[in-house]
Amino acid sequence: MFEKERGHRVSLMEPLIRDAFGKVAKVVADMIDEDVRKTLIAMAVDPTECFIWEGLEVRAWDRYEAGGPLEAEISELNVSPELSNMTREQLLTVLNFYHQDGAVQFVGTSDPWKVFTRAQGAPTATIYVLSRPSNPLDLVVRIVLGKRDRTSDFLPRAGIALTWQKATTAAMQLWVRTNQQRALSDHPAFEYVVQKLQPGLPGLYIIRTPPVPFSPMLPVATYQHRAGAAVFETFEEYEQCERFYSEIGAAFFQTPPNFRNRPPFSYLPARLADGIEEGRAMVVQTPWPDVGAVSVYAMPPSVLASRPDLKSAGFRERYGVQFDKDMTTAAEFWQRFPGDLAIEAGRAEHPRTARRS
């Protein structure tokens, strides 16, 4: 279980790490050969000496909050002493290799913020994903190229763990406070898809949830997809969704779960109002690459009786909601259920977005 979680975390951080390699490669590329040589010599005696890339325009957090990729505000490169005789071109070759070559393997460690590399014919690298001391929402990626990682000389393991614990708490508190001051529909990453009521079927209001601040201390499931759904049975409940998403701070709380997609009617058991039929699943397509389909299944009494866990986990104690990569996968999921299951593809209105450019 721990190994699986570790692997998922590394996959999540890999684009961030590869991007950091590319950014420090740009720094090295802009330097003359002699300056690169002097910097490598300085690193041989001083492990805090680095090639540094720092964002100067749009903040990495602002891009991420708007639904963009996870990136670092600062990327650092330290080269261990046995590689201090590398030329600028050799160093660039290695950095670009780690930036874009698919043969590179990124491996997690017992420290969730630390990753190392395996790649045939290239020096090993150790990567630290750190929190910027001046702002808990900003990330720093420190790359150590070579066998001698002296980072612990000035950043003890216990110190990094404590820093991340404090930064995670501070970042989440700031995230909640900021979002309690605006409507969810005003969030820069907010998008939504609506499947209106059809004869015998409920409606689905599917939203793109706000990105949570990244921390290696939080469960990987926090970042696996950004989608939520509310199942409505009447037009009046649809209107409650509209009001809920436009209400300032309605979905954000200082106590976990910090984000709650719960329009008022969602606290009430399903009524199967307006002739909604049991035993039917509806699959709705979205324009989002990680969650390409969302489906809802009105569970019949036989399923609810045999699977009380589904009833307790179901939306309004009746509806099963599933998030999948595509329409085919979503339909296959519900076919596992017994009985005469009818599956229909929804005719959703999408993309309906309030996303800002």
Salt bridges, closest charged atoms under 4 A:
GLU3 OE2 - ARG6 NH1 3.42
GLU5 OE2 - ARG9 NH2 3.62
GLU14 OE2 - ARG18 NE 2.93
ASP19 OD2 - LYS23 NZ 2.80
ASP33 OD1 - ARG88 NH1 3.62
GLU34 OE2 - ARG37 NH2 2.58
GLU54 OE2 - ARG132 NH2 2.86
GLU65 OE2 - ARG182 NH2 2.60
GLU65 OE2 - HIS187 NE2 3.77
GLU71 OE1 - LYS23 NZ 3.99
GLU71 OE1 - ARG63 NH2 2.90
GLU76 OE1 - ARG142 NH1 3.90
GLU89 OE2 - ARG88 NH1 2.82
ASP111 OD1 - ARG157 NE 2.52
ASP138 OD1 - ARG59 NE 2.90
ASP138 OD2 - ARG132 NH1 3.46
GLU191 OE2 - ARG355 NH1 2.63
GLU233 OE1 - ARG271 NE 3.92
GLU233 OE1 - ARG316 NH2 3.94
GLU237 OE2 - ARG271 NH2 3.38
GLU237 OE1 - ARG316 NH1 2.97
GLU277 OE1 - ARG280 NH1 3.21
GLU278 OE2 - ARG318 NH1 3.44
ASP290 OD1 - ARG208 NH1 2.85
ASP309 OD2 - ARG307 NH2 3.02
GLU344 OE2 - ARG280 NH2 2.06
GLU349 OE2 - LYS196 NZ 3.25
GLU349 OE1 - ARG352 NH1 3.10
